[in-house]
Each structure stands twice: as C-alpha cells, then as structure tokens.
C-alpha cells in the first residue's frame, strides 16, 4: 500500500483498508446481478469530502475490474486497479474540505476476500447470495472507504432474476418487476459503516413477526418514519418451506425488542428484518437494520435464541453506535453478548448473574493472554473478547445497581446515536454517570489486563 497522504490508513488492525484523506457521505449503488453466472455489473456514485488537499485517492475494491471513472466535479487524469485498490489520479488538486463526486463503473465475478479472519464479503449460497462484510469484506462488491469510522448514507438499486427477492439495508422504496428481471430499491438514510452494508438474494417470502396483542403490521413497501412509541415493524425473509419453523423460532422477537428498548433506549431504525437462508450457517450475522441466520438456527433452545438476541442487540451496539477503531470491538461484541444475558433473565430462563458466574468459571480455566480493550487484530473476534466484555459490563452493573446501569446504557445510545465511539468515550460517560463507582479502575482491570479478575 502506498504511504502517500492520499492513502493514509486509519487503523492498525486493518492497515490495508480505509483512508483518512477523504470521507464518503453517500453511496448510490446500482447493481445488476445474474445468479447463474455469478456476474455483477455495478455503478457506484460516491459523494465525498476531502480531508486535505488531494491529488488523487485510493478506494478499496477487490476482485472486480473497474471499467470507467468519471466525475461532474473534478477532472480525472487516470485510474487503475492495483492490489485491492482502485487508484484514481486527478488533473487538478481537490482543495481541503471540498465536496466532490466520483462515478465508478465496474464488473466481474464477486467472491469473498481472504484474510486474517477467513473469507469475508460476497458469497454464493446454494440458491442465492449472502454478503457478510465484517470486517473487510465490503470491497468484494463495491468501491468504498472501508473503515467503520467512515459512516455514510446509502441507496441500493439491485436488479436480479425474477422469482428472487433482493434485501438490502434500510427500507424498501420500490420494486419493479419485468418478465425475467426484478429491480429492488432500498434507502438507508441513517449513517452506516461499510462493513454493515449488505445484499441478500434468495427465494424469500416476507412474513410479519407480529405481537399477537398488536394490530397486524403491513408489509413494507415505501419508506416511512415510524411514529414515536409505535411498535417496531419486524419481518422475516424466509424460504417458503421454512415459514412455519421461522414463525415458531422467532415468536418472541417482539418481546426481545421490547426488552431491549426498555434497557437500551428506542430502537434506532425504521424496521428490523431477520433473513433466514436455506443454507446452514456456522454463525449468524448482523447488518444494519437486519440480521442473517441459517436454517439450522431455527430452534427454540437457548443456544439458538441467544444468537437471535445477540444479533438484534447489535442494532444498538455496533450499528447505531459504532466503534471508531477495531481495537474497541468489545463495544460491539461485549455489549451484544451481555444483551443475551439480559434476555435470559427477562425471558424467564436464567439470571444474568448466573450466566456471568458460569462464564467466569469457564474462562478462568482458559488462556489469560488477551486484553479485551486491545486484543490485537488476529484475536479481535476471539470468544474471550465477547465474554470478558460482557463480564466487564456485569461487574459495572453490580457496582452501580440496575437503575444507574441501565440509565447509563440509554444515555450511551442516545448521546452517540449514528456516531463513532471509542472505549475512552464509554469510560468517560460511565465515570460521569455512576456516582460512587471508580469506573476507570474497574474497567481498566477488566479491559486492559490479561489476567482474568476475580468476579
């Protein structure tokens, strides 16, 4: 990777991705995808702001071929694909703080990107597509500034084979069907990190996950803001043969949503969708406004239900409030893991304290060579980051009491909604909010020391 200012990487964990020299404010992505040949033709219009004077820039794009780069705001000198980057040179310098646009045409056979964390990105299913972008998979299907600190709004226009449903982040605003092709248009108005952008394609039927005590929820058709206080519209996108199993497995989703709104504050988006693939998946995945589970997760046992709760909790912790740097991944995973324990006690299963003590006992027998607050890139998805992060929150809750602790979580999600955050931000807010608790000492011990503290 070039060391020029135009390509300065923002994160030591993912040094080959992202740039601090510009920010993208909006992505307008138009995709034409043919399932049989796994052929993608794309047009991306990026609205950007220079963070310094630019002679050019690099965008993340891997495995696809750029065919054209144009602009109505800057003069393009040249462009080329190079080692997972689209390198664009300008004829005239773009001034610091200037807004400009690039229109990029590209094509190819999208595939996952291999790296430290395995294969991530665009993936073919047995009969459809799944996109799992965390942490560096977004460039497998669109040119981007691939780092969670650069959140942007999106518009997705996806044309694919008739008989298949395309599902993207945000709200469906139009669907146009022709004899052999259907075009789906989604708007994601709230800022979103690139790794959370997704396309899911399959033979999906959309069903409402209604609270039986509430009126039936209309299926989504056009973008609309949810009325304050109204129940969150929730849906499942499911292969027809799995609809009965999905309705049974997801029957308590409205209770999960109510529990988390009470503990964390209002749900941050207009709706929530659970996509159920016809394939089995090793783990569920979250994206902004939706999550993806496999047919093997359609169960009512705790191991399945905790994962469903975990992915829903990410809408607050990870999606609306996003870590500005990957070393703070515990702000996503520790919080979502603790949400599992909150749902456990709210659903009448086992108390959070019992879950914490059982987890602590298990972790005490494992290696103690990881600091949750800075685990290192290879270990940032280690299960200990999840579980020890949850334990840190449980200890904070125990010290502060339920009223103060959950008030803190609601303040955290409100103060930083749709923004990027760091661990020092959380420590500072907790220290101001929790009288009588030495927050810095407590969280330093749990987050930045390798040895597991006593519970």
FIGU-855591 format. One record per residue (C-alpha): residue number from 1; residue in one letter; x, y, z. Coordinates in pm, 1 decimal. Example, Ala and Ser with C-alpha at 12.3 -4.5 7.8 and 13.67 -1.06 7.14 Angstrom:
// residues 2
R   k r       px       py       pz
R   1 A   1230.0   -450.0    780.0
R   2 S   1367.0   -106.0    714.0
// end
This chain:
// residues 455
R   k r       px       py       pz
R   1 X      0.0      0.0      0.0
R   2 X    123.8    348.5    -85.3
R   3 X    241.7    565.1    201.6
R   4 X    123.3    883.0     30.1
R   5 X   -121.4   1112.4    215.7
R   6 X   -394.6   1008.8    -28.4
R   7 X   -385.5    652.5    109.6
R   8 X   -314.9    704.8    481.4
R   9 X   -478.9    411.5    660.1
R  10 X   -687.5    492.7    969.1
R  11 X   -643.2    169.0   1163.5
R  12 X   -353.2    -51.1   1270.5
R  13 X   -580.9   -358.5   1280.8
R  14 X   -675.0   -322.8    913.1
R  15 X   -381.3   -128.9    765.0
R  16 X   -467.4   -219.2    405.3
R  17 X   -821.9    -78.1    424.9
R  18 X   -965.1    268.3    451.9
R  19 X   -823.5    618.1    421.4
R  20 X   -815.4    931.1    635.1
R  21 X   -763.9   1161.9    336.7
R  22 X  -1134.8   1180.6    246.5
R  23 X  -1476.3   1081.7    378.9
R  24 X  -1768.0    936.9    187.1
R  25 X  -2102.5   1089.2    282.5
R  26 X  -2327.9    891.4     49.5
R  27 X  -2308.9    577.6   -165.5
R  28 X  -2554.1    534.7   -453.1
R  29 X  -2504.3    174.5   -568.3
R  30 X  -2671.3     31.9   -878.6
R  31 X  -2609.9   -341.5   -917.2
R  32 X  -2713.7   -584.4  -1189.3
R  33 X  -2653.6   -942.2  -1082.3
R  34 X  -2703.1  -1267.3  -1272.3
R  35 X  -2726.1  -1564.7  -1039.4
R  36 X  -2643.9  -1844.2  -1284.8
R  37 X  -2310.8  -1691.6  -1389.1
R  38 X  -2235.9  -1502.8  -1064.8
R  39 X  -2188.3  -1193.2  -1278.5
R  40 X  -2206.1   -846.9  -1125.0
R  41 X  -2216.5   -517.9  -1315.3
R  42 X  -2201.2   -216.7  -1085.8
R  43 X  -2228.8    159.1  -1092.2
R  44 X  -2128.8    343.9   -775.2
R  45 X  -2173.2    717.5   -729.1
R  46 X  -1981.1    836.0   -422.2
R  47 X  -2035.5   1179.8   -269.2
R  48 X  -1713.9   1263.0    -85.3
R  49 X  -1540.9   1535.6    115.6
R  50 X  -1165.5   1591.6    106.3
R  51 X   -995.9   1589.3    446.4
R  52 X   -684.8   1753.3    298.6
R  53 X   -577.9   1872.7    -44.4
R  54 X   -593.3   1574.2   -279.8
R  55 X   -404.2   1499.6   -599.8
R  56 X   -584.1   1165.2   -609.5
R  57 X   -713.8    892.6   -383.9
R  58 X   -743.1    520.2   -329.5
R  59 X  -1068.2    332.1   -278.8
R  60 X  -1095.3    -24.9   -153.8
R  61 X  -1213.0   -262.9   -429.0
R  62 X  -1102.1   -624.2   -454.8
R  63 X  -1151.1   -890.5   -719.4
R  64 X  -1355.8   -675.1   -958.5
R  65 X  -1248.7   -477.7  -1265.5
R  66 X  -1305.2   -103.2  -1294.7
R  67 X  -1413.9     -4.8  -1645.4
R  68 X  -1475.6    368.0  -1611.2
R  69 X  -1433.0    653.4  -1362.8
R  70 X  -1598.0    989.4  -1429.2
R  71 X  -1693.5   1297.4  -1229.7
R  72 X  -1904.3   1609.0  -1266.2
R  73 X  -1696.0   1791.9  -1005.7
R  74 X  -1330.2   1700.9  -1066.1
R  75 X  -1121.1   1619.1  -1372.2
R  76 X   -994.8   1260.2  -1378.1
R  77 X   -641.0   1206.0  -1503.0
R  78 X   -625.6    828.1  -1473.3
R  79 X   -746.4    525.6  -1282.2
R  80 X   -621.5    170.5  -1232.7
R  81 X   -691.8   -136.2  -1021.0
R  82 X   -396.3   -233.8   -804.9
R  83 X   -372.1   -488.5   -521.3
R  84 X   -722.6   -446.9   -381.2
R  85 X   -735.4    -74.5   -453.9
R  86 X   -888.5    149.6   -714.6
R  87 X   -629.4    425.2   -759.0
R  88 X   -764.4    750.0   -907.5
R  89 X   -549.4   1049.1  -1005.7
R  90 X   -691.1   1399.9  -1059.4
R  91 X   -582.1   1655.9  -1316.0
R  92 X   -630.3   1937.2  -1066.1
R  93 X   -594.4   1922.0   -688.7
R  94 X   -913.6   1894.7   -485.9
R  95 X   -898.2   2153.6   -203.7
R  96 X   -922.1   2056.7    160.8
R  97 X  -1286.9   2034.7    277.2
R  98 X  -1422.4   2040.2    -80.1
R  99 X  -1713.1   1812.8   -170.9
R 100 X  -1682.1   1611.9   -490.8
R 101 X  -1833.1   1308.7   -661.9
R 102 X  -1698.0   1006.8   -842.3
R 103 X  -1897.5    773.8  -1065.3
R 104 X  -1736.2    431.5  -1094.3
R 105 X  -1836.4    152.7  -1332.9
R 106 X  -1709.5   -195.0  -1250.5
R 107 X  -1781.0   -560.2  -1320.7
R 108 X  -1674.1   -914.6  -1252.6
R 109 X  -1748.2  -1233.0  -1060.8
R 110 X  -1765.9  -1129.2   -694.0
R 111 X  -1609.4  -1360.3   -437.6
R 112 X  -1513.9  -1344.8    -71.5
R 113 X  -1190.7  -1172.6     22.5
R 114 X   -944.8  -1395.4    208.4
R 115 X   -753.1  -1259.3    503.1
R 116 X   -672.5  -1284.2    871.0
R 117 X  -1033.2  -1362.2    962.3
R 118 X  -1106.2  -1611.3    685.5
R 119 X  -1322.0  -1540.4    380.6
R 120 X  -1546.9  -1234.2    411.5
R 121 X  -1770.3  -1048.4    167.3
R 122 X  -1988.2  -1158.1   -125.4
R 123 X  -2064.8  -1529.1   -105.1
R 124 X  -2273.4  -1756.6   -325.8
R 125 X  -2530.0  -1974.1   -148.5
R 126 X  -2678.6  -2292.7   -289.6
R 127 X  -2954.2  -2078.5   -441.3
R 128 X  -2881.6  -1713.0   -380.1
R 129 X  -2632.1  -1469.7   -230.3
R 130 X  -2517.1  -1372.6    117.0
R 131 X  -2294.5  -1074.1    194.6
R 132 X  -2106.5  -1079.4    526.3
R 133 X  -1873.6   -779.8    532.4
R 134 X  -1717.6   -778.5    879.6
R 135 X  -1452.1   -654.8    898.7
R 136 X  -1306.1   -604.8    549.1
R 137 X  -1549.9   -768.7    305.6
R 138 X  -1725.1   -460.5    165.7
R 139 X  -1470.0   -413.2   -117.8
R 140 X  -1573.2   -753.1   -256.2
R 141 X  -1879.1   -587.7   -410.9
R 142 X  -1844.0   -207.5   -418.8
R 143 X  -1567.7     58.6   -412.8
R 144 X  -1553.7    220.6    -71.2
R 145 X  -1359.8    379.5    210.8
R 146 X  -1365.5     59.6    411.4
R 147 X  -1340.1    154.6    774.5
R 148 X  -1608.8    174.1   1047.2
R 149 X  -1518.1    534.2   1131.7
R 150 X  -1648.7    647.9    790.2
R 151 X  -2026.9    611.6    816.6
R 152 X  -2246.0    718.3    524.5
R 153 X  -2599.9    702.3    391.9
R 154 X  -2681.9    459.5    109.3
R 155 X  -2917.3    395.1   -179.6
R 156 X  -2921.8     44.2   -325.2
R 157 X  -3075.1    -42.2   -663.2
R 158 X  -3042.7   -415.9   -723.5
R 159 X  -3163.7   -592.5  -1036.9
R 160 X  -3163.4   -971.6  -1032.8
R 161 X  -3350.5  -1275.7  -1159.8
R 162 X  -3728.6  -1284.8  -1132.7
R 163 X  -3851.6  -1512.8   -856.7
R 164 X  -3581.5  -1392.9   -617.2
R 165 X  -3605.3  -1122.3   -352.7
R 166 X  -3315.6   -883.5   -301.1
R 167 X  -3287.4   -749.2     52.9
R 168 X  -3061.8   -458.2    147.4
R 169 X  -3019.1   -228.4    445.4
R 170 X  -3284.9     27.7    518.4
R 171 X  -3636.7     49.2    379.7
R 172 X  -3771.4    -80.4     50.2
R 173 X  -3889.8    216.1   -157.4
R 174 X  -3974.6     48.2   -487.7
R 175 X  -3991.1   -283.5   -669.4
R 176 X  -4023.8   -304.8  -1045.4
R 177 X  -4082.8   -647.0  -1199.2
R 178 X  -4035.7   -745.7  -1560.7
R 179 X  -4065.8  -1083.5  -1728.9
R 180 X  -3725.3  -1218.2  -1628.6
R 181 X  -3575.0   -948.5  -1403.1
R 182 X  -3683.6   -756.5  -1093.8
R 183 X  -3535.3   -432.4   -960.6
R 184 X  -3538.8   -357.7   -587.3
R 185 X  -3458.2    -13.5   -444.8
R 186 X  -3370.3     47.8    -79.2
R 187 X  -3283.5    364.1    111.7
R 188 X  -3058.0    353.5    417.7
R 189 X  -3086.0    708.1    547.9
R 190 X  -2907.8    665.4    880.6
R 191 X  -2526.0    666.7    862.2
R 192 X  -2378.4    317.8    825.0
R 193 X  -2029.0    169.7    826.5
R 194 X  -1923.2     -6.7    507.3
R 195 X  -1887.3   -348.6    670.0
R 196 X  -2256.3   -339.0    765.0
R 197 X  -2376.0   -279.3    407.6
R 198 X  -2529.5   -593.2    262.4
R 199 X  -2721.6   -760.1    -16.6
R 200 X  -2912.0  -1082.0     43.7
R 201 X  -3069.7  -1260.3   -254.0
R 202 X  -3288.1  -1568.5   -232.3
R 203 X  -3629.1  -1718.6   -291.9
R 204 X  -3763.1  -1542.2     14.0
R 205 X  -4116.7  -1490.1    135.8
R 206 X  -4163.7  -1192.9    364.9
R 207 X  -4372.8  -1250.1    677.9
R 208 X  -4453.5  -1013.6    964.9
R 209 X  -4332.6  -1101.2   1315.1
R 210 X  -4628.7   -950.4   1494.9
R 211 X  -4700.6   -913.1   1861.4
R 212 X  -5030.9  -1103.9   1887.5
R 213 X  -5164.2   -822.6   2109.1
R 214 X  -5099.0   -559.8   1841.0
R 215 X  -5272.2   -499.6   1505.8
R 216 X  -5118.7   -675.8   1206.3
R 217 X  -4817.8   -496.9   1063.0
R 218 X  -4836.2   -411.2    694.7
R 219 X  -4553.4   -548.7    486.5
R 220 X  -4300.1   -283.3    386.2
R 221 X  -4346.4   -106.0     58.8
R 222 X  -4240.4    256.1     88.5
R 223 X  -4001.5    440.4    316.4
R 224 X  -4169.0    596.6    617.4
R 225 X  -4063.8    709.2    960.0
R 226 X  -4206.6    507.2   1243.1
R 227 X  -4440.0    700.7   1471.9
R 228 X  -4282.0    765.7   1814.1
R 229 X  -4395.5    499.8   2056.9
R 230 X  -4530.5    272.4   1785.3
R 231 X  -4413.8    -92.1   1783.9
R 232 X  -4112.3   -159.8   1565.2
R 233 X  -4218.4   -334.0   1241.7
R 234 X  -4038.3   -668.6   1232.0
R 235 X  -4027.0   -915.5    944.7
R 236 X  -3867.1  -1242.5    848.9
R 237 X  -3749.6  -1313.3    493.8
R 238 X  -3773.9  -1690.8    467.8
R 239 X  -3775.0  -1967.5    206.1
R 240 X  -4141.4  -2077.7    180.9
R 241 X  -4069.8  -2423.8    318.0
R 242 X  -3922.1  -2271.9    637.0
R 243 X  -4201.7  -2025.0    715.5
R 244 X  -4368.1  -2239.0    988.1
R 245 X  -4033.9  -2306.5   1159.8
R 246 X  -3936.8  -1940.0   1138.7
R 247 X  -4264.1  -1821.9   1291.3
R 248 X  -4211.5  -2062.3   1581.2
R 249 X  -3844.2  -1985.4   1636.7
R 250 X  -3891.4  -1606.9   1609.4
R 251 X  -4219.7  -1595.5   1800.6
R 252 X  -4068.5  -1397.3   2089.7
R 253 X  -3883.5  -1139.7   1879.4
R 254 X  -4136.1   -871.0   1971.1
R 255 X  -4063.0   -943.3   2339.8
R 256 X  -3688.5   -920.9   2276.1
R 257 X  -3740.5   -587.8   2102.9
R 258 X  -3949.6   -451.0   2391.6
R 259 X  -3694.5   -570.6   2646.8
R 260 X  -3404.4   -411.6   2464.1
R 261 X  -3590.5    -83.9   2405.2
R 262 X  -3654.4    -67.9   2779.2
R 263 X  -3290.1   -139.8   2865.9
R 264 X  -3107.5     35.5   2580.3
R 265 X  -3343.7    306.9   2458.2
R 266 X  -3561.9    334.5   2145.4
R 267 X  -3482.3    106.7   1852.9
R 268 X  -3274.7    329.3   1624.0
R 269 X  -3416.8    239.2   1281.6
R 270 X  -3748.3    224.4   1097.4
R 271 X  -3777.9   -155.8   1089.0
R 272 X  -3598.5   -483.6   1151.8
R 273 X  -3569.5   -787.7    924.6
R 274 X  -3440.2  -1137.4   1001.2
R 275 X  -3320.3  -1314.0    685.7
R 276 X  -3324.7  -1693.3    708.9
R 277 X  -3107.5  -1862.8    448.9
R 278 X  -3196.9  -2203.2    309.1
R 279 X  -2833.5  -2299.6    375.0
R 280 X  -2691.0  -2380.7    715.5
R 281 X  -2459.1  -2110.6    851.8
R 282 X  -2178.4  -2153.4   1101.0
R 283 X  -2277.1  -1834.7   1284.9
R 284 X  -2549.1  -1570.2   1240.8
R 285 X  -2451.7  -1229.7   1105.1
R 286 X  -2571.1   -877.5   1166.9
R 287 X  -2606.0   -590.6    925.4
R 288 X  -2768.3   -253.6    982.5
R 289 X  -3149.4   -293.4   1011.0
R 290 X  -3130.9   -669.6    959.3
R 291 X  -2965.2   -992.3   1063.0
R 292 X  -2897.9  -1318.7    882.1
R 293 X  -2940.0  -1663.7   1030.9
R 294 X  -2922.3  -2010.0    877.2
R 295 X  -3196.8  -2270.4    870.7
R 296 X  -3000.9  -2450.2   1144.2
R 297 X  -3070.4  -2160.7   1382.6
R 298 X  -3448.4  -2203.6   1366.6
R 299 X  -3468.6  -2362.7   1709.3
R 300 X  -3614.8  -2268.0   2045.9
R 301 X  -3327.7  -2387.5   2265.8
R 302 X  -3109.0  -2134.9   2445.8
R 303 X  -2811.1  -2166.4   2212.4
R 304 X  -3026.7  -2060.9   1916.5
R 305 X  -3230.5  -1795.7   2098.5
R 306 X  -2924.7  -1626.1   2247.7
R 307 X  -2779.5  -1581.2   1899.7
R 308 X  -3104.9  -1428.4   1774.8
R 309 X  -3095.4  -1188.1   2071.5
R 310 X  -2725.6  -1114.9   2013.1
R 311 X  -2780.2  -1004.9   1653.2
R 312 X  -3079.7   -788.3   1744.3
R 313 X  -2874.4   -612.9   2015.5
R 314 X  -2616.2   -516.5   1754.3
R 315 X  -2867.2   -269.3   1610.6
R 316 X  -2787.5    -52.0   1913.8
R 317 X  -2429.8   -163.4   1978.4
R 318 X  -2231.0   -179.6   1655.6
R 319 X  -2478.7    -37.9   1406.8
R 320 X  -2628.0    282.2   1553.5
R 321 X  -2327.8    329.9   1785.8
R 322 X  -2016.2    210.2   1604.1
R 323 X  -1657.4    166.6   1719.2
R 324 X  -1431.4    420.1   1551.1
R 325 X  -1141.5    171.8   1555.5
R 326 X  -1131.9   -205.5   1550.9
R 327 X   -939.0   -237.9   1877.5
R 328 X  -1264.3   -132.6   2051.1
R 329 X  -1463.3   -423.6   1906.9
R 330 X  -1570.9   -514.7   2262.4
R 331 X  -1805.8   -213.8   2241.9
R 332 X  -1997.5   -422.7   1987.1
R 333 X  -1946.2   -780.7   2095.1
R 334 X  -1923.6   -745.7   2472.3
R 335 X  -2244.9   -542.1   2474.9
R 336 X  -2429.1   -780.9   2241.8
R 337 X  -2312.5  -1077.9   2448.9
R 338 X  -2437.3   -907.3   2765.3
R 339 X  -2769.5   -847.1   2588.2
R 340 X  -2801.0  -1226.4   2562.8
R 341 X  -2784.1  -1246.4   2942.5
R 342 X  -3034.4   -961.9   2977.3
R 343 X  -3273.8  -1153.2   2752.3
R 344 X  -3206.1  -1469.4   2951.0
R 345 X  -3336.3  -1314.3   3270.0
R 346 X  -3617.1  -1118.6   3102.9
R 347 X  -3743.9  -1432.4   2926.0
R 348 X  -3757.5  -1631.1   3247.4
R 349 X  -3459.2  -1851.9   3169.8
R 350 X  -3153.0  -1785.8   3388.9
R 351 X  -3039.0  -1466.4   3560.9
R 352 X  -2759.2  -1258.0   3415.8
R 353 X  -2565.1  -1314.6   3735.7
R 354 X  -2586.1  -1692.0   3694.2
R 355 X  -2474.4  -1660.0   3331.3
R 356 X  -2184.1  -1437.8   3439.7
R 357 X  -2065.4  -1675.9   3711.5
R 358 X  -2082.2  -1977.2   3481.0
R 359 X  -1892.3  -1787.9   3211.2
R 360 X  -1629.8  -1665.4   3457.4
R 361 X  -1570.0  -2018.5   3582.7
R 362 X  -1515.5  -2141.8   3228.2
R 363 X  -1288.8  -1850.4   3131.1
R 364 X  -1074.9  -1893.6   3441.3
R 365 X   -962.0  -2229.7   3300.6
R 366 X   -865.9  -2082.1   2961.3
R 367 X   -554.7  -1891.8   2848.0
R 368 X   -519.7  -1548.5   3003.4
R 369 X   -315.8  -1373.3   2739.3
R 370 X   -564.5  -1128.5   2591.4
R 371 X   -664.3   -771.2   2682.6
R 372 X  -1025.8   -714.8   2586.5
R 373 X   -979.6   -343.5   2518.8
R 374 X   -696.4   -402.8   2268.5
R 375 X   -686.6   -773.7   2178.0
R 376 X   -477.9   -740.5   1860.6
R 377 X   -606.7   -788.3   1508.0
R 378 X   -583.6  -1170.9   1487.9
R 379 X   -777.5  -1208.4   1814.6
R 380 X  -1040.6   -938.4   1783.7
R 381 X  -1316.1  -1195.4   1722.3
R 382 X  -1190.1  -1432.2   1990.9
R 383 X  -1476.9  -1552.6   2209.9
R 384 X  -1296.4  -1414.5   2514.1
R 385 X  -1346.5  -1060.2   2379.1
R 386 X  -1720.0  -1127.9   2373.8
R 387 X  -1747.5  -1299.4   2709.9
R 388 X  -1495.8  -1093.4   2907.7
R 389 X  -1651.4   -778.1   2762.4
R 390 X  -1989.7   -896.3   2890.2
R 391 X  -1836.9   -973.3   3229.8
R 392 X  -1695.3   -620.4   3249.3
R 393 X  -2044.0   -482.2   3197.5
R 394 X  -2190.8   -717.8   3455.1
R 395 X  -1936.5   -608.4   3715.4
R 396 X  -2017.1   -244.8   3633.8
R 397 X  -2389.6   -320.3   3672.8
R 398 X  -2329.8   -493.2   4005.1
R 399 X  -2129.6   -197.5   4136.2
R 400 X  -2374.2     68.5   4015.2
R 401 X  -2712.4   -101.0   4060.0
R 402 X  -2968.6   -171.5   3791.7
R 403 X  -3127.8    174.7   3774.7
R 404 X  -2799.3    360.2   3727.0
R 405 X  -2651.3     96.3   3495.7
R 406 X  -2940.5     84.7   3250.7
R 407 X  -2971.5    463.5   3261.7
R 408 X  -2605.4    467.7   3153.1
R 409 X  -2674.7    235.9   2858.8
R 410 X  -2967.9    450.8   2748.3
R 411 X  -2753.0    763.8   2777.0
R 412 X  -2475.6    594.1   2576.4
R 413 X  -2703.0    501.9   2286.4
R 414 X  -2874.2    841.9   2288.9
R 415 X  -2561.1   1054.0   2311.9
R 416 X  -2378.9    867.8   2035.2
R 417 X  -2661.6    755.3   1807.2
R 418 X  -2535.4    718.5   1448.0
R 419 X  -2185.4    822.8   1557.3
R 420 X  -1846.4    657.4   1605.2
R 421 X  -1704.7    595.9   1952.9
R 422 X  -1404.3    466.8   2146.7
R 423 X  -1356.2    290.9   2478.9
R 424 X  -1237.5    617.6   2644.2
R 425 X  -1571.1    771.1   2539.9
R 426 X  -1757.5    499.2   2728.8
R 427 X  -1533.7    519.9   3034.3
R 428 X  -1578.4    897.2   3047.0
R 429 X  -1958.0    878.4   3026.8
R 430 X  -1972.4    600.0   3284.9
R 431 X  -1748.3    793.5   3522.7
R 432 X  -1976.9   1098.8   3497.8
R 433 X  -2292.7    890.6   3533.6
R 434 X  -2215.8    640.7   3810.2
R 435 X  -2164.4    818.3   4138.8
R 436 X  -1963.1    626.1   4393.2
R 437 X  -1811.8    382.4   4141.3
R 438 X  -1443.4    403.2   4048.1
R 439 X  -1524.7    332.8   3685.9
R 440 X  -1175.7    387.5   3545.6
R 441 X  -1011.7    146.5   3789.9
R 442 X  -1284.0   -113.4   3742.8
R 443 X  -1284.3   -109.0   3363.0
R 444 X   -905.9    -81.7   3338.2
R 445 X   -878.2   -401.7   3537.4
R 446 X  -1135.3   -583.8   3321.7
R 447 X  -1045.4   -444.6   2979.6
R 448 X   -672.1   -380.1   2973.4
R 449 X   -515.1   -653.0   3186.2
R 450 X   -464.0  -1000.9   3052.2
R 451 X   -527.0  -1179.6   3378.4
R 452 X   -895.4  -1250.7   3441.9
R 453 X  -1002.1  -1059.8   3756.3
R 454 X  -1199.5  -1228.4   4030.3
R 455 X  -1572.9  -1186.4   3983.4
// end
